[in-house]
Structures are given as structure tokens and as C-alpha cells.
């Protein structure tokens, strides 16, 4: 095992070494995920397994060699593509009519979260005694990598932005599945041997179709990345999956084909989503107690904003409480949609809510940055 970690030190320069490290994380995550699944954790068991594996492997590497490594963003992109494709294949066109009566809420939700994030950023800037742009990038419910890279581009406190975003993201992934499992009774627990048998059962005749679907999704993601589409790995994969579900309506002769991915590939996608988050934790295992305590304030306020939005959604729509919570959870969009899909609980509604939120937040970032820079200059003159 130490030899594998020794390879990990050369991650940034050696592709084979990176493969060994990811393989180690996958195997460890499989063990943790199997345990969580048999314990009844449900929807997010494999994602949580990935978080544990990524954090543990990177922490050991850091402890042994005292050399921090960069999280594998490619792993998360692959995970987003697999899960996005799975979600797209599960969506049903007939259920999309429900959006006609709630489109105002879908547009209002991200605006509400943006305003809350900006107000929380103002509060946190005073608590942490930092500039407003750093605080707002830390408290806006967006993608961790995007927010951290923007902080670096503007020479702001990138580690602080990463910490707040990471705490928010991880908290949502841990807390919401617990609420979901309490709200909806999980299915009967399977034994480890049954789970392994299920994942390793692969129908050879379906492999060419799975390869075709994955290749098409990857081409769509590549094209979306070139066109600068926000979170292309997720959005374009969902669009590809939805396209395959609509294909039999255009060509009835294809209705006999099953475009679903093998269970093992779907599990790998979930694990890869979690691994990057765990790696972010493992990169900086030594955190000052005061920094963590101060960071709890904005994270708690963002949680409060999410629960408030869920309460408003419960009043304005006919959705049940769990659906409202999954739609308004401040972050972890692929994870929240996956939980809804796993529970077979209003997946179309949760998907629409998070996709619109991600689009509006990403498109609003230039305006948010301009506002924060303007206010920073005004405060500097006072």
C-alpha cells in the first residue's frame, strides 16, 4: 500500500502513478460504500465512500511525504458525466409538463439563494476581517472549483474560499441523505455478497450499447466544454441521456434497446463524485481551530437559507417536504438529484430546480464579482 502512495507523490507528472492512486481510492471507496449500503445509508452511500477514501488517501500521502497534491478534477468530471447520463436516461418527457405552473419559483429560487449568499458574505467579511469579494465567493452556493479558481484569478484568499465551499458542500451531502432516509423508509438491506453479485453481473450483449451511450455523452461534454457551457460535464450528459430516452419516439424500431448503463459503471460514477471532495479535505488536513469555528457561521447561515427556501416552496407549491428540501439544498446538485433518483422521488422536479439554479448562478457570477469589487473600493475610501 505504501508503494501505491509513493507513486501518488508523482501524481502531477506521471499518468500511471495517477491511475494507481485513483485505483486505490476506488477500491477503498468500494469497501466503505458496501458497508454504508448494507447499513441502510441508501442514496449517497457510494458518494460518501468516495469522500472517505479521497480524504484518507490524500491525508496519508500528505502525512508520509509532507507534499500536498492537487485534487483530481478529471475524476469529478467523469463522475458528473456518468451520473448526469444516468439521470438523463431516467427522466420521462411526459412528466415535464409539471414545470408550467412552477416556472416562476424555479427562476426565483437561485435569485433568492444568490441574494442570501451576498448578505451572508457581507456578514462573514466583518467576522473574518477579509475583503468582500473573498467572502462572497466563499458564500455563493456554486461549484467549489469555479469559486476557488476565481479567487485565485483575482489574487484573493483562495484557501479560505475553498474551505467554506467545501464545508458547505460536504455538510449538505452528509445531512440531506440522513433526512431523506428518515422521511422515506429505505428498501430492505442487501447482504454484501448480494450487492457484489448485482454489480458484477454484466450482460455482454448490452456492452456495445453502453459504450455507444458513453462515447456520445463524452463527445457532448467535450463540445460543451469548448463552448464554455457551465458545468458541461453534468449538463451535457443529462441532455445526452434525455436524447436517448426520446430516440424510440422518433425511431420506434429502437424501442427494444435498453440504453441504461451497467450498475458497476453507475457506482463508479458516484464514487468519483465523492473522491474529489475527499481529496480537497486531504490536501489541507491541518486547519486552525479559529478558522474552522469562524467558517461554521456562514455554513450555518447558508443551511438556514436553504431550509427557509424549502419552507417557502412548501407553501407555494404542491410538493412534499422532502422534494422541497432536495430542490433547495444549497449545493451538491448531482448528489441531490441522484438521491431523488435513488428514492424514485420527483426526480424531474429536483433535476429542473438544480439545473436552473446552476445555470443562473454561473451566469450571474460576473455581475456578482463586479458588485463585490465596487463595494470593496467604496469601503476602502471610508
LOLUMSE-74466 format. One record per residue (C-alpha): x, y, z. Coordinates in steps of 0.05 Angstrom, whole numbers, padded with zeros to 5 digits, always signed. Layout:
BEGIN
XYZ/...
This chain:
BEGIN
+00000+00000+00000/+00056+00048+00016/+00085+00035-00053/+00020+00058-00082/+00023+00122-00041/+00095+00131-00062/+00070+00132-00134/+00019+00185-00112/+00073+00236-00098/+00087+00239-00173/+00014+00250-00190/+00024+00317-00224/+00077+00289-00271/+00062+00214-00280/-00002+00189-00312/+00009+00116-00290/+00021+00140-00219/-00045+00178-00221/-00081+00116-00244/-00053+00075-00186/-00076+00128-00137/-00146+00131-00166/-00150+00055-00166/-00131+00054-00092/-00185+00106-00077/-00237+00067-00116/-00222+00002-00080/-00224+00035-00012/-00288+00072-00030/-00320+00006-00053/-00307-00024+00016/-00334+00037+00053/-00393+00042+00005/-00412-00031+00014/-00412-00021+00089/-00455+00041+00086/-00503+00009+00036/-00514-00054+00078/-00524-00008+00138/-00582+00025+00101/-00550+00091+00083/-00582+00089+00015/-00576+00144-00038/-00509+00175-00020/-00472+00114+00007/-00423+00109-00052/-00412+00184-00055/-00396+00184+00020/-00350+00125+00009/-00313+00165-00044/-00306+00224+00004/-00277+00180+00059/-00229+00145+00010/-00205+00210-00022/-00193+00244+00046/-00158+00184+00075/-00111+00170+00016/-00091+00243+00007/-00082+00253+00083/-00035+00193+00086/+00004+00218+00026/+00010+00286+00059/+00030+00255+00126/+00082+00209+00096/+00114+00257+00047/+00093+00326+00072/+00077+00344+00000/+00006+00369-00017/-00024+00345-00082/-00077+00374-00128/-00146+00341-00127/-00163+00302-00189/-00214+00347-00224/-00217+00298-00283/-00245+00245-00235/-00302+00290-00215/-00316+00309-00288/-00320+00235-00306/-00365+00223-00246/-00410+00281-00266/-00415+00253-00337/-00435+00183-00315/-00486+00207-00264/-00512+00261-00310/-00522+00209-00364/-00557+00162-00315/-00604+00219-00293/-00619+00238-00365/-00636+00166-00382/-00684+00164-00323/-00723+00227-00340/-00790+00220-00373/-00816+00270-00424/-00887+00262-00400/-00871+00288-00331/-00841+00354-00356/-00909+00387-00360/-00908+00399-00285/-00859+00457-00295/-00910+00501-00329/-00943+00520-00263/-00878+00529-00223/-00830+00563-00271/-00833+00627-00230/-00808+00590-00169/-00752+00555-00209/-00727+00624-00231/-00737+00656-00163/-00700+00603-00123/-00630+00616-00150/-00641+00691-00144/-00662+00683-00072/-00600+00639-00057/-00555+00690-00092/-00583+00747-00050/-00576+00706+00013/-00504+00688-00006/-00487+00761-00017/-00517+00781+00050/-00481+00724+00086/-00417+00746+00051/-00425+00816+00079/-00433+00787+00149/-00375+00739+00141/-00329+00793+00114/-00338+00830+00180/-00328+00767+00223/-00266+00743+00187/-00239+00813+00173/-00230+00796+00099/-00247+00832+00035/-00318+00827+00007/-00300+00791-00057/-00267+00734-00019/-00327+00730+00028/-00378+00729-00028/-00341+00677-00069/-00339+00635-00005/-00414+00641+00009/-00444+00637-00061/-00474+00567-00070/-00436+00548-00132/-00383+00499-00156/-00323+00492-00109/-00272+00491-00165/-00302+00551-00201/-00305+00593-00138/-00234+00575-00117/-00206+00588-00187/-00240+00657-00190/-00210+00674-00122/-00141+00655-00149/-00153+00696-00213/-00167+00758-00171/-00110+00744-00121/-00158+00733-00064/-00155+00685-00005/-00164+00620-00045/-00155+00571+00014/-00209+00607+00054/-00258+00605-00005/-00243+00531-00015/-00253+00516+00059/-00322+00550+00064/-00346+00519-00001/-00320+00451+00019/-00353+00454+00088/-00419+00475+00056/-00416+00421+00003/-00396+00365+00050/-00447+00384+00102/-00503+00382+00051/-00481+00314+00025/-00479+00285+00095/-00542+00317+00125/-00593+00314+00068/-00587+00238+00056/-00599+00226+00131/-00663+00268+00128/-00684+00232+00064/-00673+00163+00095/-00714+00185+00156/-00770+00213+00112/-00775+00153+00066/-00763+00083+00094/-00704+00051+00057/-00711-00013+00020/-00694-00079+00052/-00620-00083+00065/-00580-00129+00020/-00521-00171+00042/-00451-00155+00017/-00450-00218-00026/-00516-00199-00059/-00491-00128-00073/-00426-00153-00103/-00463-00204-00146/-00510-00149-00170/-00454-00102-00190/-00412-00155-00224/-00470-00183-00265/-00457-00154-00334/-00497-00172-00396/-00446-00177-00451/-00497-00162-00506/-00511-00094-00473/-00438-00072-00471/-00436-00044-00543/-00497-00001-00528/-00467+00024-00463/-00402+00041-00499/-00441+00079-00552/-00481+00118-00500/-00418+00135-00460/-00379+00156-00523/-00437+00201-00545/-00440+00233-00477/-00366+00245-00476/-00368+00278-00545/-00426+00322-00520/-00386+00341-00457/-00324+00357-00499/-00365+00401-00545/-00399+00435-00486/-00332+00449-00454/-00307+00481-00518/-00369+00525-00520/-00356+00545-00447/-00423+00516-00422/-00423+00520-00345/-00413+00451-00313/-00413+00419-00382/-00395+00350-00353/-00463+00349-00319/-00509+00389-00363/-00488+00359-00430/-00490+00288-00402/-00562+00299-00377/-00581+00326-00446/-00549+00265-00479/-00586+00217-00434/-00652+00253-00446/-00638+00249-00521/-00631+00174-00517/-00697+00167-00479/-00732+00207-00534/-00699+00167-00591/-00750+00109-00591/-00806+00160-00602/-00772+00182-00666/-00749+00113-00687/-00798+00061-00658/-00753+00004-00681/-00704+00024-00627/-00755+00015-00571/-00728-00055-00558/-00660-00028-00539/-00641-00015-00466/-00596+00046-00461/-00585+00041-00386/-00514+00036-00360/-00489-00026-00323/-00495-00019-00246/-00420-00023-00235/-00407+00038-00281/-00461+00078-00243/-00428+00060-00176/-00360+00082-00203/-00391+00148-00224/-00419+00160-00154/-00353+00144-00122/-00315+00191-00169/-00363+00248-00149/-00343+00238-00076/-00268+00225-00086/-00252+00296-00108/-00288+00325-00047/-00249+00279-00001/-00184+00298-00036/-00198+00372-00022/-00202+00354+00052/-00138+00313+00048/-00099+00369+00015/-00104+00412+00078/-00111+00365+00137/-00083+00418+00186/-00134+00472+00198/-00133+00525+00252/-00188+00517+00303/-00207+00591+00298/-00213+00587+00222/-00259+00527+00226/-00302+00559+00280/-00310+00624+00241/-00326+00583+00179/-00384+00550+00215/-00422+00616+00216/-00431+00625+00140/-00442+00550+00130/-00497+00550+00183/-00529+00612+00152/-00528+00580+00083/-00562+00519+00111/-00614+00565+00143/-00625+00599+00075/-00636+00531+00043/-00687+00510+00096/-00722+00577+00090/-00727+00568+00015/-00754+00497+00026/-00808+00525+00073/-00828+00577+00021/-00831+00524-00033/-00875+00481+00012/-00924+00539+00017/-00923+00559-00056/-00924+00490-00089/-00958+00423-00080/-00892+00388-00069/-00879+00348-00005/-00826+00370+00045/-00772+00322+00020/-00779+00346-00052/-00774+00419-00028/-00712+00403+00012/-00678+00366-00046/-00694+00424-00094/-00669+00479-00047/-00609+00445-00016/-00551+00495-00023/-00503+00456-00065/-00484+00386-00087/-00531+00387-00146/-00510+00320-00177/-00514+00288-00108/-00583+00315-00091/-00611+00295-00159/-00581+00226-00150/-00614+00218-00082/-00681+00236-00113/-00669+00185-00169/-00648+00131-00119/-00711+00143-00078/-00753+00149-00142/-00778+00215-00113/-00797+00270-00162/-00732+00266-00200/-00756+00313-00255/-00773+00368-00206/-00707+00362-00168/-00667+00360-00233/-00701+00421-00262/-00691+00461-00198/-00617+00447-00193/-00601+00455-00266/-00635+00523-00269/-00600+00543-00204/-00531+00524-00230/-00543+00560-00296/-00567+00625-00265/-00513+00626-00211/-00457+00613-00262/-00485+00665-00310/-00492+00715-00253/-00420+00708-00228/-00392+00766-00270/-00444+00813-00241/-00431+00787-00170/-00356+00798-00177/-00365+00868-00205/-00412+00886-00147/-00363+00858-00095/-00304+00895-00126/-00344+00960-00129/-00365+00954-00055/-00294+00937-00035/-00270+01001-00067/-00325+01041-00034/-00309+01012+00035/-00235+01026+00024/-00249+01100+00015/-00288+01104+00080/
